[in-house]
Amino acid sequence: MAGAKEGDFAELVSPFLKRKLADIELKYGRGSAEWNVIALQYLRSPLENNVASSDRRRHYESELQIYHQGEPLHGVERLYKRTLLIEPTTACASHCRWCLRGQYPIKTLTKDDVKVIARYVGESPDCVDVDEVLITGGDPFMHPRLLRTTVEALGTYAPNVKTIRIGTRMPFQSPERINDELLSILVAATQRIEVAINVNHPLEFWDESTASLRRLLAVGARIYNQNPLLKGVNDHSSTLIELYDSLRNLEIESHYLFHAIPMAGMSHHRTSIAKGLHLAQRLCSSGTFSGRSKPRFALLTDIGKVVLYEGSILKRRPSDNSVLVQTGYRPEDRTRWNPSWSLPNSVEVDDHGFMTVWYRDGNDDTFDLTDYWGQPPAREPSTFGDTNVLPFAVA
């Protein structure tokens, strides 16, 4: 992740994606709706230089800054009672421009680091409720040997962990990496293995990507998808319906549809919350889409995920386009699960002891794709799945 420490999230596009982008440009033209589906996700734009003072460089602060038996823990986060997060590496095959961790420090854990974490999970009284570990990053599939070490260490030192979840975009960035070596790690695991993928548009189900997903399913991995709502990529009901139908046809669970969060320089990817709610309603209550396939629309706030229900948004602050969101989180629970956690400035505690949190909304303004790429498109954008008809109107 070269450049992350300096706040300049470097462009990185895998050879596989470069080939796909070139094929799309040849078939549909640069600047077409089909081309923009991939380009908006991976190509750096001058619009990223527009950084607001309220933009975050971390999605939230949840890193454990503690010692276990005299050894420091590295690459561990915890926000929830039963789940602990491990980041063996921050390396990825490609850099998603809206990445939650694009500004995280560059790091890859050692085998000793991983063993300390596994012993902490299995031995510490703080982890008595932990029965699930999320291995993320970065992309854990970038370093199979380190992933194997992590899975085996948890099996040896942390028998309380019944489920291991692994977060990856590898099937859509470098599907050739889903090979026999990698699959053997999942086959040998004694824990339940779940793989969290991130696919944002039905165009990304290339033959190679679908084949890699089937290989994961064939060795017993349960796969689920969680993805952001991205302006100009998937902010239309017909696109989302096609996406979630495609996932169901592959026996993949649709878990979360996230409102794109206010990361530094990424505001042009963010719709309004209202648009996300409208799209979620169209998915759930229009009669045109199976309820078995719908995701939950959620915000990634400073204190964790919040699925929006009636009454979840308490008030609006027009001065910075923020909303106050009701949560079910209590500060004393958070500090019990993560002793190094501290209350963010965006949080207020209500009369019942629950945290409410200010969250900055997006907008549904249009942006000129000519300016975005610094040159005019080769031809007029097409209406591929009517996803990228400008302006970005509510579906």
N, C-alpha and C positions, 0 to 999 in steps of 0.2 A: 504494500500500500504506500508506495513512494509518494512523498509530499503531504501525507496526512498530518504529520506533526506540525507542518508549517501552515495548516489550514487550507491548502490547495489540494483538493481531492483529485488526484491524477486520473486522466482517462485511461482505462484499460479495457480492451475488447478482445475476447478470445479469438483464435483463428477460426473456430467453428462459426461464431457470430459474424465475423468479418465476411466469411463466405456467404452466409445467409443474407446479410445486408447487401452484398454485391449482387446476389441473385435477384433480390427484390427490386433493387435499383434498375437492373437490366430489364426486368419484366414489366414493372409498373412506373418507373421513373423516380428520380430523386425528388423528395418533397411530396410524394403521393401519400395517401392515408396509410397504405401498407408499409411504406418505408418509414413513416413517422412512428408507427407502432414500436419499432425496434430502436430507431435513432433517438427518440425522446427518452428512452430508458437508459441508453449507454453512451451517447456522444455528448461531450462537454459543450456547454453553450456559454456565451458571454453573459446571459441572464443570471448565471450563477454568481456573478460579481455583485449582484444586488443583495446585500446582506443587511437585514434589519437588526436593530439593537436587541430585539426580543427573540431573535432566532437562537436555537440551541445548537451546540456542537456535540452534545451527547443526548440520547433520547430520554434518559433519566439517570439519576445517580443511584445505583444500587450495588456497587462493588463492595465486596467484603474486604475490609482492611484489618485483618486479625491474624493471629498466630495459632498454630496447632502444634503442641508439643515442641515449642521453641522454633518452629519453622513457619515462615510467612506464607500465606496463601496468595497466589497470583491467578488472575483470569477467572475469578469466581464472582457471580452476582446472585443476589437473592432478594425477591420482593414478596414471595408467596410462601404459605405454610408448608406445602408438600413438595414444592419444586425448587431445585437449585440449578443454576445455569453455569456451565463451564465453557470457556473460550480457549481451546487448545491453540488456535492460530487465528490471526486476523487476515490471512491471505485469502484471496478469491481468484477465480478464473477470469472474472470480469467485474468491473465496478459499476453497479447500478447508481445512476445519478442521484436518486432519492434515498440512498442508503442510510439506515439508522445509525450505522457505526462508521461512517466514512471519515470521521474526525477522531476516532479512537487512536491511541498510541499504537505504533507498530510493535507487534510482539508475537512470538511463538514459544509455547511452554516447553520445558525440558521434561524428560521422563520422570525425573525426581519431583518436579513441580506437580505432575499429574498424580504421583503416588501420595504426596502430602494431601492433596485434595481428596482423594479416595479414602484415605485414613480418616480425615476430618469428617467426611460424610458418614462413615461407618462407626466412628468412635465418639464424636462430640455430642454432649447432651443437647446442644443447640439444634442437632439434626435428627432428634428422635422422631419427628413427624415426616421427615423427608423420605418419600418412597419413589420419587421420579427425578431424573436428571435430564436436562436439556443440554445437549452438546451443540454449540453453535460457534459463531465467530464473526467475521470470516466464514469460510466454508470448510467444515471438518473433512470433506471428501478430497480436499487438496493434499492432505498428508495422511494416507492410509496407515502408515506405520504408527504415527502418533495417535490416530483414532483407535487402532487396535490396542495400543498401550492403555488408552483411557478406558475402553470397554472392559479389558481384562482386569485392570486395577480396580474398577468398581465391582466386578464380580468377585475379586479376591478379598477386598477390604470393606466393602459396603453391601452386605447381603440384604440390607433393608431396602435397597433400590430394586424395585420390581419392573420399572419401565424406563427405558432410555429413548429419548427423542433426539433426532439428529436433524438439524436445520441445513438445507442445501438448495442451491439453484443449479447444481451441476447438470441435471438432465437437460437444461435449456441453455447452458453455456458451453459445456464440454462433455456431451453425453458419452464420449468414448472412454471417459474415466470411470464409468460404471462398469468395471471389468471384473474378472474372476477374483483378483486379489481383494478388491473392495468387497465384493459379495461374500467372500469367505469370512470376513470379519462379522458380518451380520448373521451368517449361518452358525458360527461358533458361539455367539453370545448366549448367555444363560438367562438374560432378561428379555422381556417383551421389547421389540424394536419398532418404533414408529418413526417415520421419515416425514419431516415437514418441508414441503416444497413451496416454491413461490412462482406461480405463473399468472401473468396479468392479462393475457389476450389469447383467443383461440388460434391466432396465427402462429403462436410459439409451439404448437403441437406438431413439430416437424417429425418426419418418420423416425429419425435417429433418436429424438427426444422420447417419443412414444415407446420405442423399443427399449430404451434404458429404464423407463418406468415399469414396463412389463417384467424386466429382469429383476427389479427390486421386489415387485409383488410376488414373483415366482419363488423367492427365497423366504417368503413369509413376512416381509416388512409390511406394516400398515402405513398407508400414505395419506396424508391430509394436506390441503392447500390453505394458505393464508396469504392475502395479497393486498396491496394498497389500491385505493381509488386514485387514478392518475389522469389529470386533465389532458385531453387529446389522445389518450391511449385506450381507456376502458370506461369513460364516463358516459355511457349510454346503455340503456336497459337491454337492447337487443344484443350488444356485445357481451354483457355480463351473463345473459341467459345462455348464449352460445358457449361461453367459457365454462359455466357451471354444468351445463349438459355434457360437455366434453369430459369434464372431470368425473361425472357420475358414470358415464359410459366406460371409463377406465377403472371403475370401482375405487375412486379416490374421494375422500370426504372433503366437502367445502366447509371450512372452519370459520375463519374471520375474513371480512372485508373491512380493511382499516381505512379510516380517514388519513390521508397523507399528513405526516406531522411537520411542525414548523422547524425543520432543520435549516442550518445556515445556507443561504443562497438558493434554496429549493422552493421558494414560494410559488413559482410559476407552475409547479406540478399540482398545486393544492386547489381543489374545489371548495365550495362552501360546505359546512356540515349539513345545511338544509338540503343541498342537492344529494348528498349521500343518503340522507333519510328518505328522500323522495325515491331514489333508486332502490333502496332496500324495500320500501313499500311496494314498488312495482314488482320486485322479485317475489315478495311474500304474499301479496294480496290482489294480484291482477287476474288470477285464474289461467294464466298463460304459461305457467312454469310450475314444475313439481316442487312442493314444499320439502320433499326429501333431499333436495339438492341445494337449498338456500344456505348462505353463510349468515353470520351475525355481524351487523355493522357496529364497529367499535372505535373508540378513540384511544390512542396511546398517550396518556397524560404523564405529567411529571411524577406520578406515584403509581402508575401501572395502567392496565387495560380497564376500560369502562364501556360496557355494552349499554347503548342508549335505550331507555324506555320512557314512557310518559312520566314527566316530572324530573327527568335526569338533569335537564338544563334549567338552572335556577334563576339566572339573570344574565344580562348582556352588558358589557362595558364598551360603549362605542369608541372611546378614546384610543383603544388599541385593538379593536375588533376581536375582543375576547369574550368567552362565555364562562360562567361559573358552573361547574359540573358536580353533581352529587355522587359520592362513592360510598361503598360499604366498607372501606378500609378504616381501621383505627390506628392511630400512631403508636399505641403501646404494643399492638401486635407486630407492627413493622420493626420496632426496635428489639423485640424479643427474637424475631427471626433473623434480624440483621443488626447486631449491636453497633456497627459503624454507621448506620443510616441516620440522617438528620432531616428534620422537617424542611422542605423547600419553601422559599419565599412565596411561591404561588399558592400555598395551601392555607385554608382556614378550617378550624375545627368547629363543627356545629354544636348545638346545645345537647345533642345526644351522643357526642363523643366521636362522630364520624367525620372523616376528612372531606372537605369540598376543595376543588382545585380549579384555578383559572387556566383556561386553555385557549390559545389563539386560533381563531377561525381562519379559513381561507376565503376565497372569493371566486366568482364565476366570470371574471373579466376575461376578455379575449386577449390573445397575444399574437403578434404578427410572426408567422413562421419564417418569413423572409428575413426578419431581423434575428430570429432565433438562430438560424444557420449561417447568417452573414452573407447569403447569396440567394437569389430567387430559385424556386423549385424548377425542375426540368419541365414540368407540366402542371396543370391545375390538379389539386388534390382530388382523388376519387372518393366515393362514398362507401368505402369498404366496411360492410356491416353498419353503415351510417354512424361510425364512431367519431369521425374527425371532420364533420361538417362544421365550418366556422360561421358564426360564433358558436361557442360551446353552450348550446341551449340546454335547459333541463329537458330530459327525455319525456 
